[in-house]
Every structure is written in C-alpha cells, then in structure tokens.
Amino acid sequence: MNDRDKIVAPSLASGGVPDPTAEYLQRASIPPTLLPTPKPILVVMDLNGTLLYRPNRRNATSFVERPYAKRFLQYCLDTFHVVIWSSARPQNVQSMCDQLLLGPPIPGGRDRGEIHRRVLAIWGRDRFGLSKADYNLRVQVYKRLQKVWDDPRVKSSHPDAEYGGCWDQSNTVLIDDSLEKARSEPYNLLRIPEFFGNDAEPGLVVPQVHDYLNSLCYQSDISSYMRTNPFQMKEDYKLEPPEEK
C-alpha cells in the first residue's frame, strides 16, 4: 500500500471518530420481538463496493454492476424508503446513480426516470461534515445515521410523520461493505461482502440481502434484532423459482 492508499482518521473539525451513544446501546440490548405484520423501513444504501465497482479511479463514469444490483435497487424502491449515501464525490455519485437508475432498463422493469425520482435523497462526500482539508484527503468517513434521520425530506417521508412517527434505529438499515463506517450505529449495519467487479460472483449475494431485508420488516426493533442476528451469507443458498401465474 502506498501513501496515496492510506486512510487516515478524520480531524476533530470533521467530527472525529464517533462511538455509539449509551442510549443507542441500551435500546439495542432489548431482546427483539416479532411483529405480526411488516412495518415500513428506511434503507440507507452504499454504492461503490456494494452495488457497483469502479475498476479505474481515473474513469469515474465506467462501473461494473454487481449481479442483480439493478433489479434489487428497483425492488427496494418499490418496497422500502431509500436513501443513497456514498463517500464518493458528488459528481461520481451522480454517475453511479445514472447507471443504476437511468441506464438500460431491466427486463420487465419500469421507466428508469420514474424510479430515480423515488429516491428520498442522494448523498455524496459533501454530506459527511468534513472540513475542507479532510474533504480532499483519504480520511475515514462515518455514516452517522442521525444525519439521515434529521434531514427534513427524509424525516417527512415516514408514513406516520404527522402523528409523530420517525425514522430511528428501530426501523433503519445501512447496507455497506465497511464495518468502520457504521461505527456510530453498529447494529443497524447490514455488512455486505465487498464487490470487486466479478460479474460471475459466487454466493448470490444480492438475493440473500433481499431476503434478509424482508425479514427485518417483521422486527419490532431492527438494531436489537441485528445485534444478535447479523446478516450472514449462506453457502447453500439457492434462488427460489418464480411462481407460475
């Protein structure tokens, strides 16, 4: 690893290194309970290394899609509330989103532009609160979910917002390949194996994430469930055949 590849800690001006609050840990320690019906959940989705791979840093407009990534993102937008949050620069985030959300349609898919408009927010490196100096360095960034929960548009998207309903650790999942980025809310992380551009990737990673997300909808508190039942890949996983109509 050369000096260009070294990741350094953020400065105090960028918020330093976070830890989960005592309140967060206490709530996550409560035993999980099952709900009789699914509830709304907020999915905070990473891009590079999770749904896409950028083989050449100098070419920020060419990406390899993870198998099933486009269909999975469409499913999430159909089923959940979605925020996209990447540590890449905004222009690179836009290029990745254009490929996933505005690119060639998937078989049986709908208008890509309509799907793009349903994303609650698309955030890049400019949404981490980094100092000007840190922004241009390879600093470790942290996806503090409180920033997402406090965003006015995201906050108002909760189906029961007018009655006091809100997004919080009980109903939010962060999908990311980095454990460290979820340091402030570790039990809301669905850690996905990092994608390096293998279009014949074994293990059917994305379909397994799809199934796990569906199970989270039935949990009274996502953080308490994920603390004791984190996402794990199954070696013998098989896709269910489509139902006959």
C-alpha positions as a Markdown table, in Angstrom:
| # | Residue | x | y | z |
|---|---|---|---|---|
| 1 | Met | 0.0 | 0.0 | 0.0 |
| 2 | Asn | 1.4 | 3.4 | -1.0 |
| 3 | Asp | 0.9 | 6.7 | 0.8 |
| 4 | Arg | -2.0 | 7.5 | -1.7 |
| 5 | Asp | -3.9 | 4.5 | -0.4 |
| 6 | Lys | -3.5 | 5.1 | 3.3 |
| 7 | Ile | -6.7 | 6.0 | 5.0 |
| 8 | Val | -6.3 | 8.4 | 8.0 |
| 9 | Ala | -8.6 | 9.3 | 10.8 |
| 10 | Pro | -10.7 | 12.5 | 10.4 |
| 11 | Ser | -9.8 | 15.6 | 12.3 |
| 12 | Leu | -11.8 | 16.9 | 15.2 |
| 13 | Ala | -13.0 | 19.6 | 12.8 |
| 14 | Ser | -14.7 | 16.8 | 10.8 |
| 15 | Gly | -16.3 | 15.3 | 14.0 |
| 16 | Gly | -13.5 | 13.0 | 14.9 |
| 17 | Val | -14.2 | 9.3 | 15.4 |
| 18 | Pro | -17.7 | 8.5 | 16.7 |
| 19 | Asp | -18.9 | 6.0 | 19.2 |
| 20 | Pro | -22.4 | 4.7 | 19.8 |
| 21 | Thr | -24.3 | 6.6 | 22.5 |
| 22 | Ala | -25.3 | 4.9 | 25.7 |
| 23 | Glu | -28.9 | 5.4 | 24.7 |
| 24 | Tyr | -28.3 | 3.6 | 21.4 |
| 25 | Leu | -26.6 | 0.6 | 23.1 |
| 26 | Gln | -29.3 | 0.3 | 25.7 |
| 27 | Arg | -32.1 | 0.2 | 23.2 |
| 28 | Ala | -30.2 | -2.3 | 21.0 |
| 29 | Ser | -29.8 | -4.6 | 24.0 |
| 30 | Ile | -33.5 | -5.1 | 24.4 |
| 31 | Pro | -34.5 | -8.6 | 23.2 |
| 32 | Pro | -36.0 | -8.5 | 19.7 |
| 33 | Thr | -39.7 | -9.3 | 19.2 |
| 34 | Leu | -41.6 | -10.4 | 16.1 |
| 35 | Leu | -44.4 | -8.3 | 14.6 |
| 36 | Pro | -47.5 | -9.9 | 13.1 |
| 37 | Thr | -47.4 | -7.6 | 10.0 |
| 38 | Pro | -44.5 | -5.9 | 8.2 |
| 39 | Lys | -43.6 | -2.3 | 9.0 |
| 40 | Pro | -42.0 | 0.5 | 6.9 |
| 41 | Ile | -38.3 | 0.5 | 7.0 |
| 42 | Leu | -35.6 | 3.0 | 5.8 |
| 43 | Val | -32.8 | 1.6 | 3.7 |
| 44 | Val | -29.6 | 3.7 | 3.5 |
| 45 | Met | -27.7 | 2.3 | 0.5 |
| 46 | Asp | -24.0 | 2.4 | -0.3 |
| 47 | Leu | -22.8 | 2.3 | -3.9 |
| 48 | Asn | -19.2 | 1.6 | -4.7 |
| 49 | Gly | -18.1 | -1.8 | -3.4 |
| 50 | Thr | -21.8 | -2.6 | -2.6 |
| 51 | Leu | -23.8 | -2.4 | -5.8 |
| 52 | Leu | -21.0 | -1.3 | -8.2 |
| 53 | Tyr | -17.3 | -1.5 | -8.7 |
| 54 | Arg | -15.2 | 1.3 | -10.3 |
| 55 | Pro | -12.2 | -0.5 | -12.0 |
| 56 | Asn | -10.4 | 2.7 | -12.8 |
| 57 | Arg | -10.3 | 5.6 | -10.4 |
| 58 | Arg | -9.4 | 8.0 | -13.3 |
| 59 | Asn | -12.5 | 7.0 | -15.2 |
| 60 | Ala | -15.4 | 7.9 | -12.9 |
| 61 | Thr | -18.1 | 7.1 | -15.5 |
| 62 | Ser | -17.4 | 3.4 | -16.1 |
| 63 | Phe | -18.7 | 0.9 | -13.5 |
| 64 | Val | -19.3 | -2.8 | -13.2 |
| 65 | Glu | -22.6 | -3.7 | -11.7 |
| 66 | Arg | -22.9 | -6.4 | -9.1 |
| 67 | Pro | -25.1 | -9.3 | -10.3 |
| 68 | Tyr | -28.8 | -8.4 | -9.6 |
| 69 | Ala | -27.9 | -4.9 | -8.4 |
| 70 | Lys | -30.3 | -3.0 | -10.7 |
| 71 | Arg | -33.2 | -5.3 | -10.0 |
| 72 | Phe | -32.5 | -5.2 | -6.3 |
| 73 | Leu | -32.4 | -1.4 | -6.2 |
| 74 | Gln | -35.7 | -1.3 | -8.0 |
| 75 | Tyr | -37.2 | -3.7 | -5.5 |
| 76 | Cys | -36.0 | -1.6 | -2.6 |
| 77 | Leu | -37.6 | 1.5 | -4.1 |
| 78 | Asp | -40.9 | -0.4 | -4.6 |
| 79 | Thr | -40.9 | -1.8 | -1.1 |
| 80 | Phe | -39.0 | 0.4 | 1.3 |
| 81 | His | -37.9 | 4.0 | 1.7 |
| 82 | Val | -34.4 | 4.5 | 0.2 |
| 83 | Val | -31.6 | 7.0 | 0.7 |
| 84 | Ile | -28.4 | 6.5 | -1.3 |
| 85 | Trp | -25.2 | 7.6 | 0.6 |
| 86 | Ser | -21.7 | 7.2 | -0.8 |
| 87 | Ser | -18.4 | 8.5 | 0.3 |
| 88 | Ala | -17.5 | 9.3 | -3.3 |
| 89 | Arg | -17.5 | 12.9 | -4.6 |
| 90 | Pro | -21.0 | 14.1 | -5.7 |
| 91 | Gln | -20.2 | 14.0 | -9.5 |
| 92 | Asn | -19.1 | 10.4 | -9.2 |
| 93 | Val | -22.1 | 9.5 | -7.1 |
| 94 | Gln | -24.3 | 11.0 | -9.8 |
| 95 | Ser | -22.5 | 8.9 | -12.5 |
| 96 | Met | -23.1 | 5.7 | -10.5 |
| 97 | Cys | -26.8 | 6.6 | -9.9 |
| 98 | Asp | -27.2 | 7.4 | -13.6 |
| 99 | Gln | -26.0 | 3.9 | -14.5 |
| 100 | Leu | -28.2 | 2.2 | -11.9 |
| 101 | Leu | -31.3 | 4.4 | -12.2 |
| 102 | Leu | -31.2 | 5.8 | -15.7 |
| 103 | Gly | -29.3 | 3.2 | -17.6 |
| 104 | Pro | -30.7 | 0.5 | -19.9 |
| 105 | Pro | -33.9 | -1.0 | -18.4 |
| 106 | Ile | -34.0 | -4.4 | -16.9 |
| 107 | Pro | -36.4 | -7.0 | -18.4 |
| 108 | Gly | -39.9 | -6.2 | -17.2 |
| 109 | Gly | -38.7 | -3.0 | -15.5 |
| 110 | Arg | -40.5 | 0.3 | -15.5 |
| 111 | Asp | -39.4 | 3.8 | -16.5 |
| 112 | Arg | -35.9 | 4.4 | -15.0 |
| 113 | Gly | -36.5 | 8.1 | -14.6 |
| 114 | Glu | -39.6 | 7.4 | -12.5 |
| 115 | Ile | -37.6 | 5.1 | -10.3 |
| 116 | His | -34.8 | 7.7 | -9.9 |
| 117 | Arg | -37.3 | 10.3 | -8.7 |
| 118 | Arg | -38.4 | 8.0 | -5.9 |
| 119 | Val | -35.1 | 8.0 | -4.1 |
| 120 | Leu | -35.5 | 10.2 | -1.0 |
| 121 | Ala | -32.0 | 11.6 | -1.1 |
| 122 | Ile | -28.7 | 11.0 | -3.0 |
| 123 | Trp | -25.8 | 12.0 | -0.8 |
| 124 | Gly | -22.1 | 12.1 | -1.6 |
| 125 | Arg | -18.9 | 13.1 | 0.2 |
| 126 | Asp | -20.2 | 16.6 | 0.8 |
| 127 | Arg | -22.7 | 15.2 | 3.3 |
| 128 | Phe | -20.2 | 13.9 | 5.9 |
| 129 | Gly | -19.5 | 17.2 | 7.6 |
| 130 | Leu | -15.8 | 17.0 | 6.6 |
| 131 | Ser | -13.5 | 20.0 | 6.9 |
| 132 | Lys | -12.2 | 21.5 | 3.7 |
| 133 | Ala | -8.8 | 19.8 | 4.3 |
| 134 | Asp | -10.2 | 16.4 | 5.1 |
| 135 | Tyr | -12.6 | 16.5 | 2.1 |
| 136 | Asn | -9.6 | 16.3 | -0.2 |
| 137 | Leu | -7.7 | 13.7 | 1.8 |
| 138 | Arg | -8.4 | 9.9 | 2.1 |
| 139 | Val | -9.9 | 10.2 | 5.6 |
| 140 | Gln | -12.1 | 7.5 | 7.2 |
| 141 | Val | -15.7 | 8.7 | 6.9 |
| 142 | Tyr | -18.5 | 7.7 | 9.2 |
| 143 | Lys | -22.2 | 7.3 | 8.2 |
| 144 | Arg | -23.8 | 8.8 | 11.2 |
| 145 | Leu | -27.4 | 7.8 | 10.7 |
| 146 | Gln | -28.6 | 10.7 | 12.9 |
| 147 | Lys | -27.7 | 13.0 | 10.0 |
| 148 | Val | -30.2 | 11.0 | 7.8 |
| 149 | Trp | -32.9 | 10.9 | 10.4 |
| 150 | Asp | -32.6 | 14.7 | 10.9 |
| 151 | Asp | -32.9 | 15.5 | 7.2 |
| 152 | Pro | -36.2 | 17.3 | 6.6 |
| 153 | Arg | -37.2 | 15.4 | 3.5 |
| 154 | Val | -36.2 | 12.1 | 4.9 |
| 155 | Lys | -38.0 | 12.9 | 8.2 |
| 156 | Ser | -41.2 | 13.8 | 6.4 |
| 157 | Ser | -41.2 | 10.6 | 4.4 |
| 158 | His | -42.2 | 8.4 | 7.3 |
| 159 | Pro | -45.7 | 7.2 | 6.7 |
| 160 | Asp | -46.8 | 8.4 | 10.2 |
| 161 | Ala | -44.7 | 11.6 | 10.4 |
| 162 | Glu | -47.8 | 13.8 | 11.0 |
| 163 | Tyr | -48.6 | 11.6 | 14.1 |
| 164 | Gly | -45.0 | 11.7 | 15.5 |
| 165 | Gly | -43.7 | 8.7 | 13.6 |
| 166 | Cys | -40.0 | 8.9 | 12.8 |
| 167 | Trp | -37.0 | 7.0 | 11.4 |
| 168 | Asp | -34.6 | 5.8 | 14.0 |
| 169 | Gln | -32.6 | 2.7 | 15.0 |
| 170 | Ser | -35.7 | 0.6 | 15.2 |
| 171 | Asn | -36.6 | 0.9 | 11.6 |
| 172 | Thr | -33.4 | 1.7 | 9.6 |
| 173 | Val | -30.8 | -0.5 | 8.0 |
| 174 | Leu | -27.5 | 0.7 | 6.5 |
| 175 | Ile | -26.2 | -1.5 | 3.6 |
| 176 | Asp | -22.5 | -1.1 | 3.3 |
| 177 | Asp | -19.3 | -3.1 | 2.8 |
| 178 | Ser | -17.5 | -1.2 | 5.5 |
| 179 | Leu | -17.8 | -2.1 | 9.2 |
| 180 | Glu | -16.0 | 1.1 | 10.3 |
| 181 | Lys | -18.3 | 3.4 | 8.5 |
| 182 | Ala | -21.2 | 2.2 | 10.7 |
| 183 | Arg | -19.3 | 2.8 | 14.0 |
| 184 | Ser | -21.9 | 5.2 | 15.4 |
| 185 | Glu | -24.8 | 2.8 | 14.9 |
| 186 | Pro | -23.1 | -0.7 | 14.5 |
| 187 | Tyr | -26.3 | -2.7 | 15.0 |
| 188 | Asn | -28.0 | -1.1 | 12.0 |
| 189 | Leu | -25.4 | -2.3 | 9.6 |
| 190 | Leu | -26.1 | -5.0 | 7.1 |
| 191 | Arg | -22.5 | -5.6 | 6.1 |
| 192 | Ile | -22.3 | -6.9 | 2.5 |
| 193 | Pro | -19.1 | -8.6 | 1.1 |
| 194 | Glu | -17.2 | -6.0 | -0.9 |
| 195 | Phe | -17.6 | -6.3 | -4.6 |
| 196 | Phe | -14.5 | -6.2 | -6.8 |
| 197 | Gly | -16.1 | -6.4 | -10.2 |
| 198 | Asn | -16.6 | -10.2 | -10.6 |
| 199 | Asp | -19.7 | -10.4 | -12.7 |
| 200 | Ala | -19.8 | -14.2 | -12.0 |
| 201 | Glu | -19.6 | -13.6 | -8.3 |
| 202 | Pro | -20.5 | -16.7 | -6.3 |
| 203 | Gly | -23.0 | -16.9 | -3.5 |
| 204 | Leu | -25.9 | -14.9 | -4.9 |
| 205 | Val | -25.0 | -12.0 | -2.5 |
| 206 | Val | -27.7 | -9.5 | -3.5 |
| 207 | Pro | -30.6 | -12.0 | -3.5 |
| 208 | Gln | -29.6 | -13.1 | 0.1 |
| 209 | Val | -29.6 | -9.4 | 1.1 |
| 210 | His | -33.1 | -9.1 | -0.4 |
| 211 | Asp | -34.4 | -12.0 | 1.7 |
| 212 | Tyr | -32.8 | -10.6 | 4.9 |
| 213 | Leu | -34.3 | -7.2 | 4.4 |
| 214 | Asn | -37.7 | -8.7 | 4.0 |
| 215 | Ser | -37.2 | -10.4 | 7.4 |
| 216 | Leu | -36.3 | -7.1 | 9.1 |
| 217 | Cys | -39.7 | -5.7 | 8.2 |
| 218 | Tyr | -41.2 | -8.0 | 10.9 |
| 219 | Gln | -38.8 | -6.9 | 13.7 |
| 220 | Ser | -40.0 | -4.5 | 16.4 |
| 221 | Asp | -36.5 | -3.1 | 16.6 |
| 222 | Ile | -34.0 | -3.6 | 13.8 |
| 223 | Ser | -31.0 | -2.7 | 15.9 |
| 224 | Ser | -31.9 | -5.2 | 18.7 |
| 225 | Tyr | -32.5 | -8.0 | 16.1 |
| 226 | Met | -29.3 | -7.3 | 14.1 |
| 227 | Arg | -27.2 | -7.2 | 17.3 |
| 228 | Thr | -28.0 | -10.9 | 17.8 |
| 229 | Asn | -28.8 | -11.9 | 14.3 |
| 230 | Pro | -26.4 | -10.1 | 11.9 |
| 231 | Phe | -26.6 | -10.8 | 8.2 |
| 232 | Gln | -24.6 | -13.9 | 7.2 |
| 233 | Met | -24.0 | -15.4 | 3.8 |
| 234 | Lys | -25.3 | -18.9 | 3.3 |
| 235 | Glu | -23.1 | -21.2 | 1.2 |
| 236 | Asp | -26.0 | -23.4 | 0.2 |
| 237 | Tyr | -28.4 | -20.6 | -0.8 |
| 238 | Lys | -30.5 | -21.1 | -3.9 |
| 239 | Leu | -32.9 | -18.8 | -5.7 |
| 240 | Glu | -36.5 | -19.8 | -5.5 |
| 241 | Pro | -38.1 | -20.5 | -8.9 |
| 242 | Pro | -40.6 | -17.8 | -10.0 |
| 243 | Glu | -44.2 | -18.6 | -9.2 |
| 244 | Glu | -46.3 | -19.8 | -12.0 |
| 245 | Lys | -49.2 | -17.5 | -12.9 |
